[in-house]
Amino acid sequence: MTSLDLRTATLEQLKVADEQLREEVTSYSESLQMLSKAVSRYHSSGSAIEELSKETVGKDMLVPLTESLYVPGKIAAVDKVLLDVGTGYFIEHDTEKGIDYCKRKVNFIRDNMEKLMELV
């Protein structure tokens, strides 16, 4: 967006500038919401890893296939997890490194959220 001298701008220019600013604020707000959801997911993942590490191998559990579809399963390992790092790639870490990964992602996203909030 270019600078606009409010003293000499026409009503039409002011309307266009107002619409552009509203669209930008809406876009930033939507981005903040998405980042907030990502923080929640990584926080939940870290907590789930902590809980998994307390379980025992062979324990019965329900394995989610979708948000509302589960199949019975057994815990195969409590000391290793597979982490989704995006675009269909997974990395295997021990539980401690998995928890650390989730914490680092939460901190990274929160830092970006703070930068975005400065713009809004």
LINRANOR-V680436 format. One record per backbone hydrogen bond with DSSP energy under -1.0 kcal/mol. NH is the residue of the N-H (numbers start at 1). CO is the residue of the C=O. If there is no record, write none. Layout:
nh = <NH:NH>
co = <CO:CO>
//
This chain:
nh = <9:14:15:16:17:18:19:20:21:22:23:24:25:26:27:28:29:30:31:32:33:34:35:36:37:38:39:40:41:42:43:44:45:46:47:48:49:50:51:52:53:54:55:58:59:61:63:65:66:71:73:75:81:83:85:89:91:93:95:98:99:100:101:102:103:104:105:106:107:108:109:110:111:112:113:114:115:116:117:118:120>
co = <5:10:11:12:13:14:15:16:17:18:19:20:21:22:23:24:25:26:27:28:29:30:31:32:33:34:35:36:37:38:39:40:41:42:43:44:45:46:47:48:49:51:52:75:56:73:71:69:69:63:61:59:93:91:89:86:83:81:79:94:95:96:97:98:99:100:101:102:103:104:105:106:107:108:109:110:111:112:113:114:116>
//
